[in-house]
Amino acid sequence: MGFVGQLCRFIVNTVNAGSGALAVTIDGPSKVQLSCREIEEGYEFTYSPSAPGDYLITIKYAGSTHIPGSPFKAHIEGSIAFSEGHKFFADTCYKIQKVSVLLY
């Protein structure tokens, strides 16, 4: 679960995954800018949804193979708040979910 305008974060653990391409997409009621950075245990992804609702996080490895549990559902609550000049204001809140890539 997350909140509109707040930073959401999840980690894809690729330590024992071997070589292969990792593809992550997020579909939902609003577009999100998905950011990624490499960390010791794999990759950390962040995004900030701008509308409430359910978002589907699809994670594929080595082509078109979904990792176990993908797609994942992230429920986002809240409403869009505007201020002068129609700029968004939000506090930052981190929710961390670890996802392991297991190859069979």
NORUR-V947048 format. One record per residue. RES is the residue in one letter. PHI is phi as a letter, one per 30 degrees, with the letter a starting at -180 (999 if undefined). Layout:
RES|PHI + RES|PHI
//
This chain:
M|999 + G|b + F|b + V|e + G|i + Q|c + L|d + C|c + R|b + F|b + I|c + V|c + N|d + T|c + V|e + N|c + A|d + G|i + S|d + G|l + A|d + L|c + A|b + V|b + T|b + I|b + D|c + G|a + P|d + S|b + K|d + V|b + Q|c + L|c + S|c + C|b + R|b + E|d + I|b + E|e + E|c + G|k + Y|b + E|c + F|c + T|b + Y|a + S|b + P|d + S|c + A|b + P|d + G|k + D|c + Y|c + L|c + I|c + T|c + I|b + K|b + Y|b + A|h + G|j + S|c + T|d + H|d + I|d + P|e + G|j + S|d + P|d + F|c + K|c + A|c + H|c + I|c + E|c + G|j + S|b + I|d + A|c + F|c + S|b + E|e + G|i + H|h + K|c + F|d + F|b + A|a + D|d + T|c + C|b + Y|c + K|b + I|c + Q|b + K|c + V|b + S|c + V|c + L|c + L|c + Y|c
//
